[in-house]
Amino acid sequence: MTQTPELHIVGGGMAGSEAAWQAAEAGVKVVLHEMRPATGTFAHRTGDFAEMVCSNSFRSDDDENNAVGLLHWEMRAANGLIMAMADAHALPAGGALAVDREAFAAGVTERLRAHPGIRSEPGEFTELPDDGHWIIATGPLTSGALAQAIRQETGAEALAFFDAIAPIVHFDSIDLSKAWFQSRYDKGETEAERTAYLNCPMDRAQYEAFIDALIAAPKTEFREGETAQYFDGCLPIEVMAERGRETLRHGPMKPVGLTNPHQPDVKPHAVVQLRRDNALGTLYNIVGFQTKMKYGAQTEVFRMIPGLENASFARLGGIHRNTFINSPTLLDAQMRLRTKPHIRFAGQITGVEGYVESAAMGLVAGRLAAAEILGQPAGPPPRETAMGALIAHITGDAEARTFQPMNVNFGLFPPIDSRGGRRGRRERYRAYTERAKAAFSEWLG
């Protein structure tokens, strides 16, 4: 009898973990390679699979009016491990899906290690394999040696952008005589959801002083010849502040939908929000406050926020270089490297942005690789689906010359037929999701 070949997956992040789970559930033996903790990165703290670094949020869970919520739905429908563990370790976050990041990663790790079809092998890869069945899911923090091997194979420099991390505060160091619990517009069905965020108000003078301090604070400098290019969905707050003094008031510090119970008759000029970061409620992250300020400056500037004057930080923010490939020129529709089709790429390294998008690309890559190994016909999800729209974007639709990381959004979907009159945005989004759910269910079947 001929033994079924193994599938090797390099990288145990969101994409690699999901790919391993999907392939193993399909009946393929999987070897999951992860270099951590023996070889660490700037941002990771543990050797667990699917460790969350920048945030603990999977963003909106609305699967009828939001593209990322639709992606959640598709992953749940496909028996996705990442979504199952996110649901199991969810925290109150209004309409968003936030998780206890340590419990989440531990849950993913436990499920993968317990699966009879998966074995893990530690160690760093420095070369692209010449044969076998492989998925490269090393993420945006791909090791330098492997990134160089990819560049040598593709004949092009890997593209790069910079990503920033927000700080985390110990709850017991927050002054609740100034801060209060409330979700914007009291969003949420339960009391826990309606009070999922902590809010710190600022008057005009405090806000102006805060902006001045942000702009003046010493920042992390880039190496000579390195250009700072940021992903717009994760801009450092000081970069936003430099774009205009009112930018933060219309972004992460907008004061709308909130009433300060300590001063109900006074409308805040700006509000800083913190979101619970673990199930115990002992840690809170400052929402939207990714930063490249140096550590000493961070403590001084963030303690200017009312309620955080005596804040104790479990983790300060930081910035790191992310690597991704020019997928439109390098990958085929099956996510295979054109010059080495036995290798697939998945996750953020392909040019998708976000935890959910990365895991979704791992889900598809794992299923496609398993089908190929088992000799079963398979193709990517239809482009009318959230997963299919992302794959179509990174493997052909995007303009290669200006290719940049992309979150899932309805702008990637084929247009809805609007015959019979114009549709409102909510009606149009509902039509997108209904069409996608039907197409994805048919693809699964």
Buried (B, 14 or more C-beta within 10 A) or exposed (E): EEEEBBBBBBBBBBBBBBBBBBBBBBEBBBBBBBBBEEEEBEBBBEBBBBBBBBBBBBBBBBBBBBBBBBBBBBBBBBEBBBBBBBBBBBBBBBBBBBBBBBBBBBBBBEBBEEBEBBBBEBEBBEEBBEEEBBBBBBBBBBBEEBBBBBBEBBEBEBBBBBBBBBBBBEBEBBEEEBBBBBBBEBBBEEEBBBBBBBBBBBBEEBBBEBBBBBEEBEBBEEEEEEEBEBBEEBBBBBBBBEEEEEBBBEBBBBBEEBBBEEEEEEBBBBBBBBBBBBBEEEBBBBBBBBBBBBEEBBBEBBEBBBBBEEBEBBBBBBBBBBBBBBBBBBBEEBBBBEEBEBBBBBBBBBBBBBBBBBBBBBBBBBBBBBBBBBEEEBEBBBBBBBBBBBBBBBBBEBEEEEBBBBBBBBEBBEEBEEEEEEBEEEEBBBBBBEBBBEBBEEBEE
